[in-house]
Amino acid sequence: MAEKKFKTGDDVVLKSGGPRMTINKYVSNDSVKCDWYNGTDFTSRTFLQDQLKLYESPTNHGIIISGSTRNYHY
């Protein structure tokens, strides 16, 4: 039995790239159904969990935005 790497609601992407998707459910021990919106349609597809990795949000570490009255540090 394959180890479940994700849980329902996790945001993932294909290791090869592509849109941000959400894990809907496991359909077998090693396959998950993912949902995403491609800008015009809601799409669902099943992937092997080994094809996916957790989505990592882009960060703005080290960026400082200066305004006339406030400095914002991200």
C-alpha positions in Angstrom: 0.0 0.0 0.0 1.4 3.4 -1.0 1.8 6.1 1.7 -0.6 9.0 1.3 1.4 12.1 0.7 -1.4 14.6 0.7 -4.7 15.3 2.4 -8.0 16.7 1.0 -7.7 20.4 0.5 -4.0 20.5 -0.1 -2.9 22.8 -2.9 -0.5 21.0 -5.3 1.1 21.4 -8.7 2.5 18.9 -11.2 6.2 18.3 -10.7 6.6 19.2 -14.4 4.7 22.5 -13.9 1.1 23.7 -14.5 -1.7 25.3 -12.6 -2.3 25.3 -8.9 -4.8 22.5 -8.1 -6.6 21.3 -5.0 -6.7 17.7 -3.8 -10.4 16.6 -3.9 -10.0 13.0 -2.7 -8.0 9.8 -3.0 -9.4 7.6 -5.7 -7.0 4.7 -4.9 -4.0 4.3 -2.7 -1.7 6.1 -5.1 -4.0 8.3 -7.2 -5.8 11.6 -6.3 -8.5 13.6 -7.9 -7.5 17.2 -8.3 -9.7 20.2 -9.1 -8.7 23.6 -10.6 -10.1 26.6 -12.4 -8.4 27.3 -15.7 -9.8 30.8 -16.1 -12.9 29.8 -18.0 -13.8 26.3 -16.8 -13.7 24.2 -13.7 -11.6 21.1 -14.3 -11.0 17.8 -12.5 -8.5 15.1 -13.3 -6.9 12.2 -11.6 -3.1 12.0 -11.1 -0.7 9.6 -9.5 0.4 11.3 -6.3 4.1 10.8 -7.3 3.4 13.3 -10.2 2.5 16.0 -7.7 4.2 18.3 -5.2 2.8 20.7 -2.6 2.2 24.2 -4.0 4.6 26.7 -2.5 3.4 30.3 -2.5 5.8 32.9 -4.0 7.3 35.1 -1.3 8.4 38.6 -1.2 11.1 38.3 1.6 13.4 41.2 1.8 11.3 43.6 -0.2 10.7 47.0 1.4 8.1 49.3 -0.1 8.5 52.9 1.1 5.7 55.3 1.1 5.5 59.0 2.2 4.3 58.1 5.7 4.9 54.4 6.1 7.4 51.7 5.3 6.1 48.2 4.6 8.4 45.3 5.2 7.6 41.9 3.6 
